Amino acid sequence: MSNQNIAVRTVIFSMLGNVALATIKFLAGIFGNSYALIADGIESVVDIFASILVLVGLRYAHRPADENHPYGHGKAEPLITFLVVAFLILSAATIAYQAIQHIRIPHELPKSFTLWVLAGIIIWKEASYQIVIRRSKKINSDSLKAEAWHHRSDAITSVAAFIGISMALYLGEGYEVADDYAALVAVVFIVYNCYKIFRPALAEVMDENNHEDMIEEIRKIAIQVKGVKGTEKCFVRKAGMDYHVDLHALVEGHLTVREGHDISHVLKDRLQKEMPEIGHLLIHIEPY
């Protein structure tokens, strides 16, 4: 299965899960007098729209290179990640505002059955996080990492809600707002996760050369190619699920242009065979 198919199926899995959970959260929150659960539901609805964005972005990012985009369309993926982060921040602000409003207005204690609902949600969301984060690492997708952190932030929100409802039920009348304070705590975690999602995507857009392990592997493979005496500059930048590489290879200075050209082609084929994550590869021949 191609990386694109893995990514698309993973996002659809997340989206369908969020549709089901948003419905459960809203129903349990309304009938169980729990704003923390309703806040959780709001986040899940935002996650659904974010998943749709990720899906559109993944399909666009994997369009082949063309005349206007010789390096492909991979940069669309971090740009979509920025939009996902904006959606998360919007949901955090909405949850915070509504929680503060509920703190000011007296309301009933949450129902005890909401704890069972939350326990199931926590288990499901953490399991979803583990599934999606493994796939994101497998195919080097920042968008899928953002999708995974949606699940983790949702699990954290649910844990905060579980603690808040437990306190409200255990301490009784006068502590109804524990549920709402739990929603505010969850907002802090959501904003922190936004940063964790945003930073790698920004690094990709800015072409940060922070791929030391990959550069070391490229150098190891290069010197195994006959005629390559060593390597000099090696720059790596990420675009979507692919990596674009500029490599300076050292060969004997007395070789003809054709001989140097042939060595560069052998080196290019070897690197792309052993490291399929490399997309565009430019090799510059230098005299040893």
Backbone bond lengths (Angstrom), bond angles and torsions (degrees), N, CA, C in turn:
res aa  C-N    CA-C-N  psi(-1)  N-CA   C-N-CA  omega(-1)  CA-C   N-CA-C  phi
1 M - - - 1.465 - - 1.533 109.47 -
2 S 1.341 117.37 134.35 1.457 121.56 -178.66 1.526 110.89 -70.03
3 N 1.348 114.97 160.49 1.461 120.08 178.72 1.526 111.40 -60.22
4 Q 1.343 116.16 -37.19 1.463 119.51 -179.41 1.525 110.73 -64.64
5 N 1.332 116.93 -43.02 1.468 120.00 179.48 1.525 111.37 -64.16
6 I 1.349 115.90 -39.61 1.464 119.88 177.30 1.531 109.80 -60.26
7 A 1.345 115.49 -46.29 1.467 120.34 -178.44 1.522 111.61 -63.08
8 V 1.328 116.81 -46.32 1.464 121.00 -177.71 1.522 110.78 -63.46
9 R 1.332 117.38 -45.37 1.465 120.74 179.73 1.523 111.33 -63.41
10 T 1.334 115.86 -36.38 1.464 119.53 179.73 1.525 111.18 -66.24
11 V 1.338 116.26 -42.56 1.465 120.21 179.76 1.532 110.66 -65.90
12 I 1.330 117.34 -40.31 1.466 120.51 178.15 1.531 110.22 -63.72
13 F 1.335 116.50 -40.39 1.471 121.33 175.48 1.526 110.47 -57.66
14 S 1.335 116.92 -45.76 1.466 121.68 179.11 1.519 111.22 -63.46
15 M 1.317 116.12 -43.66 1.460 121.06 -175.69 1.526 111.64 -64.63
16 L 1.316 116.30 -45.51 1.465 119.95 179.50 1.531 110.78 -64.56
17 G 1.334 116.16 -39.14 1.460 120.04 177.27 1.516 111.65 -62.21
18 N 1.345 116.39 -41.22 1.470 120.21 -179.54 1.523 112.37 -68.83
19 V 1.335 117.30 -33.72 1.465 120.43 176.91 1.531 109.80 -61.80
20 A 1.346 115.29 -46.70 1.468 119.97 -179.56 1.529 111.20 -64.82
21 L 1.349 116.11 -44.60 1.461 119.69 -177.30 1.519 112.41 -69.08
22 A 1.334 117.67 -36.93 1.464 120.08 178.73 1.527 110.11 -61.15
23 T 1.319 116.46 -41.61 1.472 120.87 178.16 1.525 110.89 -62.40
24 I 1.336 115.97 -47.01 1.470 120.69 -179.36 1.532 110.98 -62.53
25 K 1.332 116.46 -42.52 1.467 120.49 -177.13 1.528 111.69 -65.88
26 F 1.315 115.77 -45.35 1.467 118.73 -179.64 1.527 111.36 -62.99
27 L 1.332 116.99 -44.80 1.461 120.48 -179.82 1.526 111.10 -63.77
28 A 1.350 115.79 -45.65 1.470 119.90 -179.49 1.521 110.92 -66.95
29 G 1.350 116.67 -37.77 1.460 120.36 -179.74 1.520 112.46 -67.74
30 I 1.339 116.26 -41.94 1.468 120.41 -179.27 1.527 111.37 -68.36
31 F 1.337 116.09 -49.93 1.467 119.75 -177.25 1.529 112.47 -79.38
32 G 1.329 116.79 -17.39 1.468 120.13 -179.25 1.510 113.87 -103.25
33 N 1.357 117.93 7.22 1.474 123.04 178.63 1.537 112.64 56.04
34 S 1.329 117.13 40.25 1.461 120.26 -178.44 1.520 110.98 -120.52
35 Y 1.365 116.11 110.83 1.451 117.53 177.42 1.523 110.72 -73.31
36 A 1.316 118.38 -29.08 1.462 120.30 178.30 1.526 110.20 -59.04
37 L 1.328 117.07 -38.56 1.462 120.61 177.62 1.530 111.12 -70.45
38 I 1.330 116.15 -38.80 1.463 118.98 176.99 1.525 109.92 -64.44
39 A 1.343 117.27 -39.62 1.463 122.00 176.42 1.519 110.11 -61.08
40 D 1.326 114.94 -41.21 1.458 120.75 175.55 1.525 110.54 -58.97
41 G 1.329 115.51 -41.58 1.461 120.65 179.30 1.517 112.08 -64.29
42 I 1.336 115.73 -39.12 1.465 120.31 177.65 1.521 110.19 -60.44
43 E 1.324 115.45 -43.23 1.475 119.33 179.65 1.528 110.50 -63.14
44 S 1.329 117.06 -39.62 1.462 119.97 179.87 1.523 111.88 -65.11
45 V 1.342 116.64 -37.58 1.466 120.24 176.84 1.523 110.11 -63.19
46 V 1.337 116.16 -43.74 1.468 120.35 177.22 1.519 109.97 -61.35
47 D 1.333 116.53 -40.05 1.459 121.09 178.65 1.528 112.14 -61.40
48 I 1.323 116.57 -34.38 1.471 120.14 178.63 1.524 110.01 -62.55
49 F 1.353 116.39 -47.65 1.458 119.99 178.86 1.531 110.98 -65.54
50 A 1.340 115.90 -36.96 1.466 119.84 177.77 1.528 110.47 -63.62
51 S 1.333 116.91 -39.77 1.469 121.00 178.53 1.521 111.31 -63.54
52 I 1.336 115.99 -37.96 1.469 119.73 177.14 1.528 109.97 -62.66
53 L 1.340 116.38 -42.20 1.466 120.74 176.73 1.526 111.39 -60.55
54 V 1.327 115.79 -45.27 1.465 120.59 179.89 1.521 110.18 -60.84
55 L 1.331 116.36 -41.96 1.465 121.39 -179.45 1.526 110.65 -61.57
56 V 1.331 116.26 -46.66 1.470 120.62 178.35 1.523 110.27 -62.97
57 G 1.348 116.00 -43.06 1.459 120.51 -179.03 1.513 112.58 -63.61
58 L 1.337 117.39 -41.14 1.460 121.26 179.67 1.526 111.09 -63.55
59 R 1.320 116.40 -42.30 1.470 119.92 -179.77 1.539 110.40 -64.77
60 Y 1.330 116.51 -40.62 1.471 119.48 179.21 1.519 111.09 -70.12
61 A 1.335 116.94 -41.32 1.471 121.29 -176.62 1.522 112.17 -62.96
62 H 1.328 117.62 -24.54 1.463 120.50 -177.13 1.523 113.10 -98.90
63 R 1.316 116.51 12.08 1.466 118.70 171.52 1.520 108.43 -67.17
64 P 1.328 118.38 141.77 1.469 120.26 -177.42 1.525 112.00 -65.50
65 A 1.331 115.87 161.33 1.469 121.09 177.78 1.518 109.81 -61.73
66 D 1.322 116.17 147.51 1.461 120.70 177.14 1.530 108.81 -137.51
67 E 1.330 116.05 -171.97 1.460 119.89 -175.48 1.520 111.94 -62.05
68 N 1.331 117.24 -38.38 1.464 120.91 -178.96 1.527 113.07 -84.39
69 H 1.337 116.69 -18.17 1.466 121.28 -178.31 1.528 108.91 -132.28
70 P 1.351 117.57 72.17 1.466 120.44 -175.95 1.526 113.59 -64.54
71 Y 1.324 117.26 -20.28 1.467 120.51 177.83 1.533 111.77 -96.52
72 G 1.317 117.03 9.51 1.456 120.28 -178.85 1.520 112.00 88.83
73 H 1.319 116.34 -169.14 1.467 122.57 -175.61 1.532 112.31 -116.58
74 G 1.330 116.50 21.48 1.462 121.06 -174.32 1.517 115.01 -61.30
75 K 1.345 117.14 -26.83 1.466 119.63 -178.43 1.530 112.50 -65.91
76 A 1.337 116.31 -13.23 1.465 118.60 177.78 1.519 110.78 -64.67
77 E 1.337 116.64 -28.38 1.460 119.55 -175.39 1.533 112.84 -64.60
78 P 1.354 120.00 -50.31 1.470 117.76 177.17 1.520 113.29 -65.55
79 L 1.335 117.44 -29.52 1.461 119.52 177.46 1.528 110.74 -65.41
80 I 1.325 116.22 -39.48 1.461 120.26 175.35 1.525 109.82 -64.97
81 T 1.340 116.79 -36.86 1.463 120.76 177.99 1.528 110.80 -59.52
82 F 1.346 116.82 -39.18 1.466 120.24 177.00 1.533 110.74 -60.12
83 L 1.335 117.01 -41.61 1.455 120.41 178.72 1.525 111.29 -64.99
84 V 1.335 115.66 -37.96 1.467 120.12 178.09 1.526 109.94 -62.62
85 V 1.329 116.55 -43.08 1.465 121.04 178.01 1.528 110.13 -60.95
86 A 1.330 116.73 -41.18 1.468 120.41 178.60 1.531 110.73 -61.29
87 F 1.339 116.84 -39.86 1.464 121.24 177.09 1.526 110.37 -62.90
88 L 1.325 116.80 -42.24 1.468 120.45 -179.70 1.526 111.26 -64.10
89 I 1.339 116.66 -42.53 1.458 120.51 179.25 1.530 110.19 -64.09
90 L 1.338 116.14 -39.56 1.466 120.40 177.53 1.530 110.58 -61.58
91 S 1.334 116.70 -43.41 1.470 119.35 179.46 1.527 111.04 -65.77
92 A 1.356 116.67 -37.95 1.466 120.25 178.78 1.532 110.57 -63.31
93 A 1.339 116.45 -42.25 1.462 120.63 179.86 1.530 110.83 -65.01
94 T 1.336 116.28 -40.24 1.472 120.64 179.11 1.526 110.83 -63.88
95 I 1.341 115.94 -44.93 1.465 120.69 179.67 1.524 110.57 -62.19
96 A 1.340 117.25 -44.01 1.466 121.47 -178.82 1.527 110.89 -62.57
97 Y 1.325 115.77 -45.06 1.467 119.85 -178.84 1.534 110.85 -62.04
98 Q 1.316 116.87 -48.27 1.460 120.46 -178.03 1.530 111.56 -66.70
99 A 1.334 117.36 -36.15 1.469 120.35 178.78 1.523 110.80 -64.16
100 I 1.341 116.91 -42.14 1.463 121.13 178.99 1.531 110.35 -63.54
101 Q 1.335 115.97 -39.71 1.464 119.59 177.45 1.528 111.32 -62.28
102 H 1.339 117.16 -40.00 1.464 120.94 -179.40 1.529 111.93 -70.88
103 I 1.336 116.10 -30.78 1.470 119.45 177.75 1.532 110.01 -64.16
104 R 1.328 116.30 -35.08 1.469 121.16 -177.72 1.527 112.45 -76.43
105 I 1.344 115.27 -24.57 1.468 119.11 -175.63 1.532 109.98 -107.81
106 P 1.336 119.46 122.88 1.468 121.12 178.61 1.531 110.92 -60.53
107 H 1.343 116.04 142.80 1.457 120.05 178.45 1.528 109.72 -150.78
108 E 1.328 115.76 171.24 1.464 120.64 -176.38 1.521 111.87 -73.27
109 L 1.347 114.14 161.60 1.459 119.59 174.74 1.525 109.61 -68.08
110 P 1.353 117.63 148.76 1.466 119.69 175.65 1.535 110.40 -65.34
111 K 1.311 116.40 157.13 1.459 121.67 176.23 1.528 110.06 -79.94
112 S 1.312 116.83 148.82 1.465 121.05 -176.18 1.528 112.99 -66.69
113 F 1.352 117.57 -27.69 1.461 118.88 -177.01 1.536 112.31 -66.55
114 T 1.353 116.23 -18.16 1.470 119.07 179.75 1.531 111.72 -64.89
115 L 1.327 116.39 -25.34 1.461 119.47 177.63 1.526 111.14 -65.20
116 W 1.331 116.67 -40.17 1.464 120.12 178.64 1.524 110.67 -66.22
117 V 1.314 115.85 -38.61 1.469 119.84 177.52 1.528 110.09 -62.12
118 L 1.325 115.22 -45.79 1.467 119.72 -179.29 1.523 112.19 -64.63
119 A 1.317 117.65 -38.89 1.468 120.77 179.42 1.529 110.16 -59.30
120 G 1.336 116.29 -44.19 1.459 120.00 178.14 1.515 112.16 -64.77
121 I 1.341 116.58 -39.54 1.463 121.22 179.72 1.522 110.95 -64.07
122 I 1.326 117.06 -43.24 1.469 121.54 -178.83 1.523 110.27 -60.08
123 I 1.330 116.06 -46.80 1.468 120.26 -179.40 1.534 110.48 -62.30
124 W 1.330 116.66 -45.23 1.458 120.61 -178.79 1.529 112.29 -64.37
125 K 1.332 117.35 -44.48 1.462 120.60 -176.93 1.523 112.20 -69.28
126 E 1.322 117.52 -37.07 1.461 119.17 177.76 1.531 110.33 -68.60
127 A 1.332 117.00 -39.04 1.466 120.61 176.30 1.534 110.08 -62.85
128 S 1.334 116.48 -40.74 1.467 120.98 178.84 1.528 110.38 -64.17
129 Y 1.337 116.31 -40.70 1.469 120.27 177.63 1.522 110.53 -58.19
130 Q 1.331 116.74 -47.82 1.462 120.58 -177.91 1.528 111.38 -61.65
131 I 1.323 117.04 -40.23 1.467 120.99 -179.99 1.532 110.76 -65.13
132 V 1.328 115.92 -48.77 1.469 120.17 -174.85 1.526 111.75 -71.32
133 I 1.334 118.21 -38.81 1.468 119.60 -178.71 1.519 111.06 -67.23
134 R 1.335 117.52 -34.60 1.465 120.02 176.90 1.524 110.43 -64.58
135 R 1.319 116.08 -42.75 1.467 119.47 179.85 1.525 111.39 -68.61
136 S 1.336 117.24 -35.36 1.465 120.26 179.47 1.527 111.04 -64.56
137 K 1.330 116.39 -38.64 1.468 120.47 178.46 1.524 110.95 -70.62
138 K 1.315 115.49 -35.48 1.465 120.33 -178.92 1.524 111.61 -63.71
139 I 1.338 117.27 -38.38 1.467 120.17 -175.84 1.531 112.74 -110.86
140 N 1.346 117.40 8.61 1.472 122.47 176.07 1.530 112.48 56.55
141 S 1.327 115.94 51.00 1.467 120.31 -177.81 1.519 111.63 -112.18
142 D 1.343 115.98 116.68 1.472 120.48 176.72 1.524 111.23 -68.02
143 S 1.335 116.59 -33.92 1.462 119.71 179.16 1.523 110.95 -62.98
144 L 1.328 116.58 -41.21 1.460 119.82 178.48 1.526 111.14 -69.57
145 K 1.335 117.10 -32.65 1.467 119.81 174.78 1.527 109.87 -62.76
146 A 1.337 115.65 -41.81 1.470 119.56 176.68 1.520 109.83 -62.27
147 E 1.331 116.36 -41.00 1.463 121.25 178.76 1.527 110.39 -62.49
148 A 1.341 116.00 -40.51 1.468 120.45 179.18 1.527 110.63 -63.66
149 W 1.332 116.15 -42.63 1.458 119.36 -178.94 1.527 111.97 -68.90
150 H 1.326 117.29 -22.02 1.465 119.23 170.64 1.522 109.71 -60.35
151 H 1.326 115.20 -44.93 1.468 119.44 -179.96 1.533 110.81 -64.77
152 R 1.329 116.39 -42.71 1.469 119.70 -179.49 1.525 110.81 -65.19
153 S 1.346 117.20 -43.14 1.472 119.58 179.67 1.524 110.35 -64.91
154 D 1.334 116.28 -35.33 1.463 120.62 177.33 1.526 110.51 -65.23
155 A 1.335 115.71 -40.86 1.472 119.69 178.33 1.529 110.48 -63.72
156 I 1.351 116.27 -41.43 1.465 120.66 179.45 1.532 110.32 -64.72
157 T 1.341 116.40 -42.43 1.461 120.64 177.26 1.521 110.64 -58.66
158 S 1.326 116.03 -41.68 1.467 120.93 -179.57 1.526 111.48 -68.42
159 V 1.335 117.21 -36.56 1.469 120.40 176.33 1.523 110.40 -63.02
160 A 1.361 115.44 -44.22 1.472 119.49 178.14 1.526 110.51 -61.33
161 A 1.335 116.06 -41.99 1.465 120.01 178.54 1.527 110.92 -63.73
162 F 1.331 116.74 -40.23 1.474 121.59 179.39 1.531 110.68 -60.55
163 I 1.346 114.85 -44.83 1.472 119.59 179.74 1.531 110.16 -65.38
164 G 1.342 116.06 -44.42 1.462 119.69 -178.47 1.521 112.73 -63.31
165 I 1.319 117.18 -44.35 1.467 120.86 179.30 1.525 110.42 -66.49
166 S 1.327 116.89 -39.64 1.471 120.73 178.57 1.525 110.40 -60.46
167 M 1.332 116.64 -44.01 1.463 120.38 178.74 1.523 110.91 -63.54
168 A 1.340 116.38 -43.80 1.465 120.43 -178.78 1.523 110.80 -61.74
169 L 1.338 116.47 -42.88 1.463 120.59 -178.69 1.528 111.91 -71.26
170 Y 1.340 116.33 -38.75 1.470 120.15 -176.88 1.530 111.17 -73.70
171 L 1.342 116.35 -42.44 1.466 119.84 -176.27 1.528 112.52 -83.75
172 G 1.346 115.77 -20.97 1.465 119.30 172.72 1.513 115.05 81.88
173 E 1.337 115.26 -155.72 1.461 122.28 -174.25 1.524 111.47 -57.26
174 G 1.327 114.66 136.22 1.458 120.54 -178.34 1.515 112.39 100.80
175 Y 1.337 115.58 -14.38 1.470 120.15 -178.97 1.533 111.49 -116.01
176 E 1.321 116.13 22.44 1.460 120.22 179.64 1.529 112.01 -59.23
177 V 1.348 115.54 -30.73 1.471 119.51 -175.72 1.521 113.14 -75.00
178 A 1.322 117.94 -7.12 1.470 119.76 177.10 1.522 110.37 -56.93
179 D 1.315 115.42 -35.83 1.463 122.30 177.16 1.531 110.52 -60.99
180 D 1.326 116.98 -41.61 1.458 121.67 -177.90 1.525 111.49 -74.28
181 Y 1.332 116.82 -38.10 1.464 119.74 175.90 1.529 110.76 -63.80
182 A 1.320 116.07 -32.60 1.468 120.33 177.15 1.532 109.76 -62.59
183 A 1.330 116.66 -38.26 1.467 120.55 177.89 1.527 110.63 -63.49
184 L 1.355 117.13 -36.92 1.470 120.52 178.19 1.524 111.67 -67.41
185 V 1.329 115.82 -39.22 1.474 119.89 176.71 1.527 109.47 -61.53
186 A 1.325 116.26 -41.43 1.460 120.60 179.59 1.530 111.08 -61.10
187 V 1.337 116.76 -35.00 1.468 120.88 179.48 1.530 110.82 -60.05
188 V 1.335 116.53 -40.39 1.472 120.98 179.31 1.527 110.07 -59.35
189 F 1.331 116.51 -44.66 1.464 120.72 179.99 1.529 111.42 -66.09
190 I 1.312 116.95 -37.55 1.462 120.30 179.67 1.534 110.42 -63.64
191 V 1.345 116.56 -44.57 1.465 120.65 179.65 1.523 110.76 -63.99
192 Y 1.327 117.05 -39.99 1.465 120.42 177.75 1.528 110.42 -62.31
193 N 1.326 116.85 -42.24 1.461 120.53 178.26 1.526 111.55 -64.85
194 C 1.320 116.15 -31.72 1.465 120.04 176.24 1.524 110.26 -58.57
195 Y 1.318 116.12 -42.98 1.468 120.06 178.75 1.529 110.34 -63.59
196 K 1.324 117.31 -43.51 1.463 121.18 -178.57 1.525 111.51 -63.60
197 I 1.323 117.25 -30.31 1.460 121.14 177.45 1.527 110.53 -79.73
198 F 1.343 115.44 -40.62 1.463 121.41 -173.53 1.527 112.81 -69.25
199 R 1.339 117.10 -39.98 1.470 120.63 -171.74 1.535 113.43 -61.34
200 P 1.347 120.36 -48.82 1.473 119.38 178.89 1.531 112.92 -64.05
201 A 1.335 116.40 -35.67 1.462 119.56 178.89 1.524 110.55 -65.88
202 L 1.335 116.84 -39.04 1.471 120.90 177.01 1.527 110.14 -63.88
203 A 1.331 116.35 -41.21 1.470 120.80 178.77 1.526 110.65 -60.12
204 E 1.330 116.11 -38.19 1.469 120.03 179.27 1.514 111.46 -67.63
205 V 1.331 117.49 -43.90 1.464 121.11 179.88 1.527 110.60 -64.32
206 M 1.343 117.11 -36.42 1.462 121.89 -178.36 1.526 112.84 -85.03
207 D 1.341 116.78 2.74 1.478 121.67 179.32 1.524 112.48 55.61
208 E 1.319 116.51 44.13 1.458 120.13 177.84 1.531 109.85 -66.22
209 N 1.323 115.42 132.21 1.466 120.83 -178.44 1.535 108.79 -90.36
210 N 1.332 115.91 74.06 1.465 120.96 -175.59 1.533 111.18 -121.17
211 H 1.345 114.67 43.67 1.473 120.04 -176.98 1.532 109.55 -119.09
212 E 1.339 116.15 56.09 1.455 121.39 -173.52 1.534 112.85 -59.43
213 D 1.324 117.37 -42.57 1.469 120.14 -178.93 1.524 110.94 -62.57
214 M 1.323 116.55 -41.17 1.457 120.74 179.79 1.531 110.83 -67.21
215 I 1.327 117.08 -40.50 1.464 121.05 178.79 1.519 110.40 -62.53
216 E 1.326 116.72 -41.48 1.465 120.77 178.69 1.532 110.59 -62.49
217 E 1.335 117.15 -41.10 1.460 120.97 179.02 1.528 111.04 -66.04
218 I 1.330 117.41 -39.08 1.466 121.77 177.91 1.522 110.05 -62.08
219 R 1.325 116.99 -43.21 1.470 120.60 -179.62 1.534 111.00 -65.27
220 K 1.314 117.57 -39.40 1.469 121.45 179.74 1.530 111.26 -63.04
221 I 1.327 115.39 -43.77 1.465 119.55 -179.68 1.527 110.48 -68.52
222 A 1.341 117.10 -39.34 1.465 121.91 -175.69 1.525 112.25 -60.54
223 I 1.336 116.99 -44.47 1.465 118.94 -175.68 1.528 112.72 -73.72
224 Q 1.328 117.47 -7.59 1.464 120.92 175.30 1.523 112.10 -84.83
225 V 1.338 116.54 -11.28 1.464 121.07 -179.62 1.528 109.46 -82.00
226 K 1.310 115.76 131.88 1.468 120.95 -178.51 1.524 110.59 -60.47
227 G 1.316 115.82 128.21 1.461 121.62 179.05 1.517 113.40 100.11
228 V 1.335 117.74 -18.07 1.467 121.02 178.81 1.531 108.79 -88.95
229 K 1.314 116.07 118.16 1.466 121.49 -178.09 1.529 112.97 -90.40
230 G 1.301 116.65 -15.24 1.460 120.57 -179.85 1.523 109.97 167.98
231 T 1.313 115.75 -175.37 1.469 121.02 178.19 1.519 109.25 -131.47
232 E 1.310 114.69 153.21 1.460 119.62 178.20 1.530 108.70 -114.37
233 K 1.318 117.38 -106.78 1.462 120.18 -179.81 1.533 110.33 -70.93
234 C 1.327 114.53 144.04 1.461 120.08 175.01 1.529 107.77 -147.76
235 F 1.318 115.95 111.72 1.458 121.60 -179.23 1.533 109.11 -114.89
236 V 1.332 115.42 136.07 1.464 120.97 179.80 1.525 108.83 -127.82
237 R 1.315 116.50 134.81 1.457 120.90 173.86 1.518 108.89 -136.45
238 K 1.315 115.66 147.48 1.454 121.51 -175.21 1.520 110.43 -100.10
239 A 1.333 115.87 140.34 1.465 121.55 175.95 1.520 107.52 -141.35
240 G 1.324 116.38 101.00 1.461 119.88 -175.50 1.510 110.45 69.01
241 M 1.328 117.29 -124.77 1.459 121.30 179.39 1.521 112.32 -96.03
242 D 1.333 117.58 -2.33 1.463 122.06 -178.25 1.524 110.99 -105.82
243 Y 1.346 114.14 160.94 1.457 121.51 175.63 1.524 108.71 -120.50
244 H 1.327 116.12 132.07 1.459 121.25 176.63 1.528 108.14 -100.90
245 V 1.339 116.27 132.45 1.467 121.42 -171.23 1.523 110.44 -124.76
246 D 1.338 116.19 134.39 1.467 123.33 169.12 1.524 106.97 -114.64
247 L 1.345 116.61 120.03 1.464 120.92 -174.62 1.519 110.37 -129.74
248 H 1.337 116.14 133.11 1.454 122.22 173.38 1.527 107.61 -101.67
249 A 1.353 115.85 117.32 1.462 121.09 -178.83 1.528 109.57 -107.46
250 L 1.327 116.09 139.97 1.458 121.95 -178.49 1.525 110.47 -97.84
251 V 1.350 117.27 129.87 1.472 122.64 176.45 1.533 108.06 -132.10
252 E 1.328 115.93 167.90 1.467 120.30 179.09 1.529 110.27 -58.16
253 G 1.328 116.51 136.22 1.456 121.29 -174.37 1.515 114.53 -68.93
254 H 1.345 118.07 -20.15 1.464 120.18 -176.21 1.532 112.70 -86.44
255 L 1.338 118.04 -3.03 1.464 120.77 -178.87 1.526 111.19 -68.31
256 T 1.339 115.98 151.17 1.460 119.84 176.45 1.530 109.89 -75.12
257 V 1.320 114.69 166.23 1.465 119.54 177.88 1.527 110.03 -58.65
258 R 1.349 117.37 -42.57 1.462 120.75 -178.93 1.529 110.99 -63.91
259 E 1.339 117.40 -41.62 1.466 120.33 179.89 1.530 110.71 -63.71
260 G 1.329 116.03 -42.34 1.460 119.50 177.28 1.515 111.60 -64.59
261 H 1.333 115.16 -38.51 1.469 121.05 178.33 1.532 110.83 -62.93
262 D 1.331 116.43 -43.16 1.473 120.77 -179.76 1.526 111.07 -63.94
263 I 1.340 116.10 -41.22 1.469 120.08 178.84 1.532 110.12 -62.10
264 S 1.339 116.62 -41.27 1.467 119.92 -178.51 1.526 110.84 -63.82
265 H 1.338 117.65 -36.20 1.461 121.01 178.76 1.524 111.54 -69.05
266 V 1.337 116.51 -40.46 1.470 120.00 176.83 1.525 109.90 -62.87
267 L 1.333 115.91 -42.34 1.463 121.07 179.00 1.528 110.95 -63.54
268 K 1.313 116.47 -43.14 1.468 120.53 -179.88 1.526 110.92 -62.69
269 D 1.324 116.78 -45.47 1.469 120.61 179.60 1.516 111.32 -62.43
270 R 1.328 116.70 -40.54 1.472 121.86 -178.92 1.525 110.83 -65.16
271 L 1.330 116.48 -44.54 1.466 120.49 -178.92 1.526 111.38 -65.36
272 Q 1.318 116.79 -45.20 1.470 119.46 -177.41 1.524 112.15 -71.67
273 K 1.329 116.98 -24.44 1.465 120.04 175.99 1.525 110.56 -73.83
274 E 1.327 116.93 -44.81 1.462 121.27 -176.51 1.527 113.03 -83.63
275 M 1.327 116.72 -20.29 1.463 121.04 179.06 1.528 108.68 -130.82
276 P 1.332 117.47 77.55 1.474 120.86 -175.37 1.519 114.03 -63.62
277 E 1.329 117.46 -14.03 1.468 119.62 178.32 1.533 111.95 -72.46
278 I 1.352 116.98 -11.83 1.464 120.31 177.45 1.515 109.40 -76.40
279 G 1.327 116.00 127.28 1.463 121.36 177.59 1.515 109.90 -95.13
280 H 1.345 117.11 -97.79 1.460 121.68 178.36 1.531 109.11 -76.33
281 L 1.331 116.61 131.38 1.464 121.45 -177.98 1.527 109.06 -132.19
282 L 1.323 116.91 117.52 1.455 122.95 178.90 1.531 108.21 -111.14
283 I 1.346 116.58 122.41 1.460 121.40 179.83 1.515 109.13 -114.35
284 H 1.310 115.49 124.35 1.466 122.19 178.44 1.537 107.96 -108.19
285 I 1.325 116.69 125.72 1.470 121.49 -178.08 1.522 110.24 -88.56
286 E 1.333 115.97 129.40 1.472 123.35 178.74 1.532 109.23 -120.02
287 P 1.343 117.90 146.54 1.477 119.80 176.74 1.533 110.51 -72.29
288 Y 1.324 116.71 136.51 1.454 122.59 -178.67 1.526 109.74 -76.17
